[in-house]
Amino acid sequence: MDDVKVLLSRLEGPVNLGFIARAMANTNFSKLSYSGDVEKDHEEALKYAVHAQNILQNSTHV
């Protein structure tokens, strides 16, 4: 699944970003790009990205 990239448009909150990263980790996806006002190192995003902090750290914020 290395060739699949998840793209989120106009993400609304850090909790959503964290949950999506967590779901991606649980389903073997790792490439994430997103737009919106949320920073990938936001405390809430990291809190909800259980075992998926690496996906957030490697994500692309456009």
PDB file of N, CA, C and O in Angstrom:
ATOM      1  N   MET A   1       0.813  -1.195   0.000  1.00  0.00           N
ATOM      2  CA  MET A   1       0.000   0.000   0.000  1.00  0.00           C
ATOM      3  C   MET A   1       0.856   1.257   0.000  1.00  0.00           C
ATOM      4  O   MET A   1       0.367   2.346   0.303  1.00  0.00           O
ATOM      5  N   ASP A   2       2.117   1.111  -0.335  1.00  0.00           N
ATOM      6  CA  ASP A   2       3.013   2.259  -0.360  1.00  0.00           C
ATOM      7  C   ASP A   2       2.682   3.253  -1.454  1.00  0.00           C
ATOM      8  O   ASP A   2       3.108   4.406  -1.387  1.00  0.00           O
ATOM      9  N   ASP A   3       1.935   2.833  -2.458  1.00  0.00           N
ATOM     10  CA  ASP A   3       1.631   3.728  -3.561  1.00  0.00           C
ATOM     11  C   ASP A   3       0.341   4.524  -3.340  1.00  0.00           C
ATOM     12  O   ASP A   3      -0.020   5.346  -4.182  1.00  0.00           O
ATOM     13  N   VAL A   4      -0.350   4.299  -2.236  1.00  0.00           N
ATOM     14  CA  VAL A   4      -1.597   5.008  -1.931  1.00  0.00           C
ATOM     15  C   VAL A   4      -1.296   6.171  -1.001  1.00  0.00           C
ATOM     16  O   VAL A   4      -0.610   6.016   0.009  1.00  0.00           O
ATOM     17  N   LYS A   5      -1.823   7.348  -1.360  1.00  0.00           N
ATOM     18  CA  LYS A   5      -1.653   8.536  -0.529  1.00  0.00           C
ATOM     19  C   LYS A   5      -3.032   9.056  -0.140  1.00  0.00           C
ATOM     20  O   LYS A   5      -3.893   9.242  -1.000  1.00  0.00           O
ATOM     21  N   VAL A   6      -3.242   9.291   1.149  1.00  0.00           N
ATOM     22  CA  VAL A   6      -4.506   9.833   1.640  1.00  0.00           C
ATOM     23  C   VAL A   6      -4.405  11.356   1.584  1.00  0.00           C
ATOM     24  O   VAL A   6      -3.447  11.937   2.094  1.00  0.00           O
ATOM     25  N   LEU A   7      -5.386  11.993   0.970  1.00  0.00           N
ATOM     26  CA  LEU A   7      -5.410  13.448   0.846  1.00  0.00           C
ATOM     27  C   LEU A   7      -6.679  13.974   1.495  1.00  0.00           C
ATOM     28  O   LEU A   7      -7.786  13.601   1.105  1.00  0.00           O
ATOM     29  N   LEU A   8      -6.515  14.841   2.488  1.00  0.00           N
ATOM     30  CA  LEU A   8      -7.641  15.453   3.196  1.00  0.00           C
ATOM     31  C   LEU A   8      -7.724  16.916   2.800  1.00  0.00           C
ATOM     32  O   LEU A   8      -6.720  17.628   2.810  1.00  0.00           O
ATOM     33  N   SER A   9      -8.904  17.354   2.457  1.00  0.00           N
ATOM     34  CA  SER A   9      -9.099  18.737   2.030  1.00  0.00           C
ATOM     35  C   SER A   9      -9.794  19.540   3.114  1.00  0.00           C
ATOM     36  O   SER A   9     -10.855  19.153   3.602  1.00  0.00           O
ATOM     37  N   ARG A  10      -9.196  20.650   3.485  1.00  0.00           N
ATOM     38  CA  ARG A  10      -9.743  21.592   4.477  1.00  0.00           C
ATOM     39  C   ARG A  10     -10.102  20.912   5.797  1.00  0.00           C
ATOM     40  O   ARG A  10     -11.223  21.038   6.290  1.00  0.00           O
ATOM     41  N   LEU A  11      -9.158  20.212   6.342  1.00  0.00           N
ATOM     42  CA  LEU A  11      -9.335  19.550   7.631  1.00  0.00           C
ATOM     43  C   LEU A  11      -9.722  20.580   8.682  1.00  0.00           C
ATOM     44  O   LEU A  11      -9.147  21.668   8.726  1.00  0.00           O
ATOM     45  N   GLU A  12     -10.693  20.248   9.527  1.00  0.00           N
ATOM     46  CA  GLU A  12     -11.258  21.240  10.444  1.00  0.00           C
ATOM     47  C   GLU A  12     -10.679  21.242  11.845  1.00  0.00           C
ATOM     48  O   GLU A  12     -10.799  22.257  12.531  1.00  0.00           O
ATOM     49  N   GLY A  13     -10.062  20.174  12.310  1.00  0.00           N
ATOM     50  CA  GLY A  13      -9.595  20.191  13.683  1.00  0.00           C
ATOM     51  C   GLY A  13      -8.505  19.177  13.958  1.00  0.00           C
ATOM     52  O   GLY A  13      -8.364  18.194  13.230  1.00  0.00           O
ATOM     53  N   PRO A  14      -7.727  19.413  15.015  1.00  0.00           N
ATOM     54  CA  PRO A  14      -6.622  18.519  15.339  1.00  0.00           C
ATOM     55  C   PRO A  14      -7.068  17.124  15.777  1.00  0.00           C
ATOM     56  O   PRO A  14      -6.362  16.145  15.536  1.00  0.00           O
ATOM     57  N   VAL A  15      -8.230  17.028  16.415  1.00  0.00           N
ATOM     58  CA  VAL A  15      -8.727  15.706  16.820  1.00  0.00           C
ATOM     59  C   VAL A  15      -9.002  14.863  15.578  1.00  0.00           C
ATOM     60  O   VAL A  15      -8.665  13.679  15.541  1.00  0.00           O
ATOM     61  N   ASN A  16      -9.612  15.471  14.563  1.00  0.00           N
ATOM     62  CA  ASN A  16      -9.873  14.754  13.310  1.00  0.00           C
ATOM     63  C   ASN A  16      -8.567  14.265  12.684  1.00  0.00           C
ATOM     64  O   ASN A  16      -8.486  13.127  12.222  1.00  0.00           O
ATOM     65  N   LEU A  17      -7.563  15.111  12.670  1.00  0.00           N
ATOM     66  CA  LEU A  17      -6.270  14.731  12.098  1.00  0.00           C
ATOM     67  C   LEU A  17      -5.678  13.544  12.856  1.00  0.00           C
ATOM     68  O   LEU A  17      -5.179  12.599  12.245  1.00  0.00           O
ATOM     69  N   GLY A  18      -5.733  13.596  14.161  1.00  0.00           N
ATOM     70  CA  GLY A  18      -5.211  12.495  14.971  1.00  0.00           C
ATOM     71  C   GLY A  18      -5.947  11.188  14.738  1.00  0.00           C
ATOM     72  O   GLY A  18      -5.326  10.136  14.589  1.00  0.00           O
ATOM     73  N   PHE A  19      -7.271  11.256  14.708  1.00  0.00           N
ATOM     74  CA  PHE A  19      -8.071  10.044  14.472  1.00  0.00           C
ATOM     75  C   PHE A  19      -7.807   9.460  13.085  1.00  0.00           C
ATOM     76  O   PHE A  19      -7.740   8.240  12.929  1.00  0.00           O
ATOM     77  N   ILE A  20      -7.659  10.310  12.093  1.00  0.00           N
ATOM     78  CA  ILE A  20      -7.407   9.818  10.733  1.00  0.00           C
ATOM     79  C   ILE A  20      -6.044   9.139  10.670  1.00  0.00           C
ATOM     80  O   ILE A  20      -5.909   8.076  10.064  1.00  0.00           O
ATOM     81  N   ALA A  21      -5.037   9.741  11.286  1.00  0.00           N
ATOM     82  CA  ALA A  21      -3.711   9.123  11.318  1.00  0.00           C
ATOM     83  C   ALA A  21      -3.780   7.759  12.012  1.00  0.00           C
ATOM     84  O   ALA A  21      -3.150   6.797  11.572  1.00  0.00           O
ATOM     85  N   ARG A  22      -4.539   7.690  13.082  1.00  0.00           N
ATOM     86  CA  ARG A  22      -4.706   6.427  13.817  1.00  0.00           C
ATOM     87  C   ARG A  22      -5.386   5.376  12.939  1.00  0.00           C
ATOM     88  O   ARG A  22      -4.950   4.226  12.900  1.00  0.00           O
ATOM     89  N   ALA A  23      -6.439   5.761  12.243  1.00  0.00           N
ATOM     90  CA  ALA A  23      -7.133   4.827  11.349  1.00  0.00           C
ATOM     91  C   ALA A  23      -6.212   4.368  10.224  1.00  0.00           C
ATOM     92  O   ALA A  23      -6.239   3.204   9.825  1.00  0.00           O
ATOM     93  N   MET A  24      -5.403   5.285   9.720  1.00  0.00           N
ATOM     94  CA  MET A  24      -4.453   4.924   8.668  1.00  0.00           C
ATOM     95  C   MET A  24      -3.455   3.892   9.178  1.00  0.00           C
ATOM     96  O   MET A  24      -3.160   2.918   8.485  1.00  0.00           O
ATOM     97  N   ALA A  25      -2.937   4.096  10.380  1.00  0.00           N
ATOM     98  CA  ALA A  25      -1.973   3.147  10.950  1.00  0.00           C
ATOM     99  C   ALA A  25      -2.614   1.773  11.129  1.00  0.00           C
ATOM    100  O   ALA A  25      -1.969   0.748  10.906  1.00  0.00           O
ATOM    101  N   ASN A  26      -3.869   1.755  11.528  1.00  0.00           N
ATOM    102  CA  ASN A  26      -4.570   0.489  11.750  1.00  0.00           C
ATOM    103  C   ASN A  26      -4.879  -0.252  10.458  1.00  0.00           C
ATOM    104  O   ASN A  26      -5.148  -1.453  10.484  1.00  0.00           O
ATOM    105  N   THR A  27      -4.843   0.446   9.330  1.00  0.00           N
ATOM    106  CA  THR A  27      -5.166  -0.181   8.042  1.00  0.00           C
ATOM    107  C   THR A  27      -3.974  -0.209   7.091  1.00  0.00           C
ATOM    108  O   THR A  27      -4.134  -0.442   5.893  1.00  0.00           O
ATOM    109  N   ASN A  28      -2.780   0.030   7.629  1.00  0.00           N
ATOM    110  CA  ASN A  28      -1.527  -0.081   6.869  1.00  0.00           C
ATOM    111  C   ASN A  28      -1.299   1.010   5.826  1.00  0.00           C
ATOM    112  O   ASN A  28      -0.573   0.784   4.858  1.00  0.00           O
ATOM    113  N   PHE A  29      -1.890   2.166   5.996  1.00  0.00           N
ATOM    114  CA  PHE A  29      -1.595   3.306   5.132  1.00  0.00           C
ATOM    115  C   PHE A  29      -0.650   4.231   5.882  1.00  0.00           C
ATOM    116  O   PHE A  29      -0.728   4.329   7.106  1.00  0.00           O
ATOM    117  N   SER A  30       0.240   4.910   5.171  1.00  0.00           N
ATOM    118  CA  SER A  30       1.205   5.741   5.876  1.00  0.00           C
ATOM    119  C   SER A  30       1.445   7.112   5.243  1.00  0.00           C
ATOM    120  O   SER A  30       2.046   7.977   5.880  1.00  0.00           O
ATOM    121  N   LYS A  31       0.999   7.329   4.024  1.00  0.00           N
ATOM    122  CA  LYS A  31       1.252   8.608   3.346  1.00  0.00           C
ATOM    123  C   LYS A  31       0.031   9.510   3.453  1.00  0.00           C
ATOM    124  O   LYS A  31      -1.048   9.184   2.957  1.00  0.00           O
ATOM    125  N   LEU A  32       0.221  10.653   4.114  1.00  0.00           N
ATOM    126  CA  LEU A  32      -0.879  11.579   4.377  1.00  0.00           C
ATOM    127  C   LEU A  32      -0.510  12.984   3.957  1.00  0.00           C
ATOM    128  O   LEU A  32       0.563  13.482   4.296  1.00  0.00           O
ATOM    129  N   SER A  33      -1.407  13.625   3.214  1.00  0.00           N
ATOM    130  CA  SER A  33      -1.318  15.048   2.901  1.00  0.00           C
ATOM    131  C   SER A  33      -2.640  15.677   3.267  1.00  0.00           C
ATOM    132  O   SER A  33      -3.692  15.052   3.130  1.00  0.00           O
ATOM    133  N   TYR A  34      -2.593  16.926   3.737  1.00  0.00           N
ATOM    134  CA  TYR A  34      -3.835  17.584   4.122  1.00  0.00           C
ATOM    135  C   TYR A  34      -3.717  19.090   4.003  1.00  0.00           C
ATOM    136  O   TYR A  34      -2.622  19.652   4.028  1.00  0.00           O
ATOM    137  N   SER A  35      -4.868  19.731   3.872  1.00  0.00           N
ATOM    138  CA  SER A  35      -4.929  21.192   3.881  1.00  0.00           C
ATOM    139  C   SER A  35      -5.843  21.618   5.022  1.00  0.00           C
ATOM    140  O   SER A  35      -6.648  20.831   5.520  1.00  0.00           O
ATOM    141  N   GLY A  36      -5.705  22.858   5.418  1.00  0.00           N
ATOM    142  CA  GLY A  36      -6.495  23.391   6.522  1.00  0.00           C
ATOM    143  C   GLY A  36      -5.595  24.111   7.503  1.00  0.00           C
ATOM    144  O   GLY A  36      -4.395  24.259   7.271  1.00  0.00           O
ATOM    145  N   ASP A  37      -6.180  24.554   8.592  1.00  0.00           N
ATOM    146  CA  ASP A  37      -5.455  25.378   9.557  1.00  0.00           C
ATOM    147  C   ASP A  37      -4.812  24.593  10.693  1.00  0.00           C
ATOM    148  O   ASP A  37      -4.332  25.199  11.651  1.00  0.00           O
ATOM    149  N   VAL A  38      -4.786  23.291  10.618  1.00  0.00           N
ATOM    150  CA  VAL A  38      -4.265  22.454  11.705  1.00  0.00           C
ATOM    151  C   VAL A  38      -2.794  22.135  11.453  1.00  0.00           C
ATOM    152  O   VAL A  38      -2.410  21.746  10.350  1.00  0.00           O
ATOM    153  N   GLU A  39      -1.987  22.303  12.482  1.00  0.00           N
ATOM    154  CA  GLU A  39      -0.573  21.929  12.392  1.00  0.00           C
ATOM    155  C   GLU A  39      -0.406  20.475  12.822  1.00  0.00           C
ATOM    156  O   GLU A  39      -1.077  20.017  13.746  1.00  0.00           O
ATOM    157  N   LYS A  40       0.481  19.757  12.156  1.00  0.00           N
ATOM    158  CA  LYS A  40       0.639  18.330  12.438  1.00  0.00           C
ATOM    159  C   LYS A  40       1.243  18.040  13.809  1.00  0.00           C
ATOM    160  O   LYS A  40       1.130  16.918  14.303  1.00  0.00           O
ATOM    161  N   ASP A  41       1.870  19.014  14.420  1.00  0.00           N
ATOM    162  CA  ASP A  41       2.425  18.799  15.755  1.00  0.00           C
ATOM    163  C   ASP A  41       1.530  19.372  16.860  1.00  0.00           C
ATOM    164  O   ASP A  41       1.978  19.569  17.990  1.00  0.00           O
ATOM    165  N   HIS A  42       0.279  19.635  16.529  1.00  0.00           N
ATOM    166  CA  HIS A  42      -0.685  20.139  17.509  1.00  0.00           C
ATOM    167  C   HIS A  42      -0.864  19.097  18.615  1.00  0.00           C
ATOM    168  O   HIS A  42      -0.962  17.903  18.334  1.00  0.00           O
ATOM    169  N   GLU A  43      -0.906  19.543  19.861  1.00  0.00           N
ATOM    170  CA  GLU A  43      -1.001  18.643  21.013  1.00  0.00           C
ATOM    171  C   GLU A  43      -2.181  17.675  20.912  1.00  0.00           C
ATOM    172  O   GLU A  43      -2.031  16.487  21.200  1.00  0.00           O
ATOM    173  N   GLU A  44      -3.347  18.170  20.507  1.00  0.00           N
ATOM    174  CA  GLU A  44      -4.536  17.311  20.406  1.00  0.00           C
ATOM    175  C   GLU A  44      -4.387  16.279  19.284  1.00  0.00           C
ATOM    176  O   GLU A  44      -4.800  15.130  19.445  1.00  0.00           O
ATOM    177  N   ALA A  45      -3.807  16.674  18.160  1.00  0.00           N
ATOM    178  CA  ALA A  45      -3.598  15.722  17.063  1.00  0.00           C
ATOM    179  C   ALA A  45      -2.700  14.586  17.520  1.00  0.00           C
ATOM    180  O   ALA A  45      -2.988  13.417  17.259  1.00  0.00           O
ATOM    181  N   LEU A  46      -1.623  14.924  18.196  1.00  0.00           N
ATOM    182  CA  LEU A  46      -0.703  13.895  18.681  1.00  0.00           C
ATOM    183  C   LEU A  46      -1.358  13.006  19.734  1.00  0.00           C
ATOM    184  O   LEU A  46      -1.092  11.805  19.788  1.00  0.00           O
ATOM    185  N   LYS A  47      -2.205  13.586  20.560  1.00  0.00           N
ATOM    186  CA  LYS A  47      -2.891  12.824  21.605  1.00  0.00           C
ATOM    187  C   LYS A  47      -3.812  11.752  21.014  1.00  0.00           C
ATOM    188  O   LYS A  47      -3.880  10.635  21.527  1.00  0.00           O
ATOM    189  N   TYR A  48      -4.511  12.093  19.944  1.00  0.00           N
ATOM    190  CA  TYR A  48      -5.474  11.162  19.353  1.00  0.00           C
ATOM    191  C   TYR A  48      -4.868  10.248  18.294  1.00  0.00           C
ATOM    192  O   TYR A  48      -5.530   9.321  17.826  1.00  0.00           O
ATOM    193  N   ALA A  49      -3.642  10.492  17.921  1.00  0.00           N
ATOM    194  CA  ALA A  49      -2.962   9.643  16.934  1.00  0.00           C
ATOM    195  C   ALA A  49      -2.214   8.520  17.644  1.00  0.00           C
ATOM    196  O   ALA A  49      -1.001   8.381  17.488  1.00  0.00           O
ATOM    197  N   VAL A  50      -2.926   7.736  18.408  1.00  0.00           N
ATOM    198  CA  VAL A  50      -2.314   6.660  19.190  1.00  0.00           C
ATOM    199  C   VAL A  50      -1.548   5.719  18.260  1.00  0.00           C
ATOM    200  O   VAL A  50      -2.121   5.165  17.322  1.00  0.00           O
ATOM    201  N   HIS A  51      -0.262   5.543  18.521  1.00  0.00           N
ATOM    202  CA  HIS A  51       0.626   4.688  17.726  1.00  0.00           C
ATOM    203  C   HIS A  51       0.734   5.139  16.270  1.00  0.00           C
ATOM    204  O   HIS A  51       1.116   4.343  15.413  1.00  0.00           O
ATOM    205  N   ALA A  52       0.409   6.394  15.973  1.00  0.00           N
ATOM    206  CA  ALA A  52       0.481   6.883  14.596  1.00  0.00           C
ATOM    207  C   ALA A  52       1.182   8.236  14.508  1.00  0.00           C
ATOM    208  O   ALA A  52       1.021   8.953  13.520  1.00  0.00           O
ATOM    209  N   GLN A  53       1.950   8.588  15.522  1.00  0.00           N
ATOM    210  CA  GLN A  53       2.644   9.866  15.505  1.00  0.00           C
ATOM    211  C   GLN A  53       3.605   9.971  14.324  1.00  0.00           C
ATOM    212  O   GLN A  53       3.819  11.064  13.800  1.00  0.00           O
ATOM    213  N   ASN A  54       4.186   8.846  13.899  1.00  0.00           N
ATOM    214  CA  ASN A  54       5.085   8.864  12.749  1.00  0.00           C
ATOM    215  C   ASN A  54       4.358   9.272  11.474  1.00  0.00           C
ATOM    216  O   ASN A  54       4.950   9.927  10.616  1.00  0.00           O
ATOM    217  N   ILE A  55       3.097   8.904  11.333  1.00  0.00           N
ATOM    218  CA  ILE A  55       2.321   9.319  10.162  1.00  0.00           C
ATOM    219  C   ILE A  55       2.129  10.828  10.186  1.00  0.00           C
ATOM    220  O   ILE A  55       2.248  11.484   9.151  1.00  0.00           O
ATOM    221  N   LEU A  56       1.835  11.381  11.346  1.00  0.00           N
ATOM    222  CA  LEU A  56       1.694  12.836  11.459  1.00  0.00           C
ATOM    223  C   LEU A  56       3.010  13.539  11.166  1.00  0.00           C
ATOM    224  O   LEU A  56       3.033  14.516  10.418  1.00  0.00           O
ATOM    225  N   GLN A  57       4.092  13.062  11.735  1.00  0.00           N
ATOM    226  CA  GLN A  57       5.390  13.699  11.543  1.00  0.00           C
ATOM    227  C   GLN A  57       5.824  13.685  10.085  1.00  0.00           C
ATOM    228  O   GLN A  57       6.500  14.608   9.630  1.00  0.00           O
ATOM    229  N   ASN A  58       5.444  12.655   9.354  1.00  0.00           N
ATOM    230  CA  ASN A  58       5.824  12.533   7.948  1.00  0.00           C
ATOM    231  C   ASN A  58       4.782  13.073   6.983  1.00  0.00           C
ATOM    232  O   ASN A  58       4.970  13.014   5.768  1.00  0.00           O
ATOM    233  N   SER A  59       3.690  13.595   7.510  1.00  0.00           N
ATOM    234  CA  SER A  59       2.619  14.107   6.647  1.00  0.00           C
ATOM    235  C   SER A  59       3.026  15.422   5.992  1.00  0.00           C
ATOM    236  O   SER A  59       3.949  16.105   6.436  1.00  0.00           O
ATOM    237  N   THR A  60       2.312  15.749   4.927  1.00  0.00           N
ATOM    238  CA  THR A  60       2.561  16.994   4.194  1.00  0.00           C
ATOM    239  C   THR A  60       1.370  17.915   4.394  1.00  0.00           C
ATOM    240  O   THR A  60       0.236  17.560   4.074  1.00  0.00           O
ATOM    241  N   HIS A  61       1.637  19.092   4.922  1.00  0.00           N
ATOM    242  CA  HIS A  61       0.589  20.112   5.126  1.00  0.00           C
ATOM    243  C   HIS A  61       0.699  21.110   3.981  1.00  0.00           C
ATOM    244  O   HIS A  61       1.677  21.850   3.876  1.00  0.00           O
ATOM    245  N   VAL A  62      -0.310  21.118   3.135  1.00  0.00           N
ATOM    246  CA  VAL A  62      -0.283  22.006   1.953  1.00  0.00           C
ATOM    247  C   VAL A  62      -1.230  23.169   2.091  1.00  0.00           C
ATOM    248  O   VAL A  62      -1.324  24.001   1.188  1.00  0.00           O
TER     249      VAL A  62
END
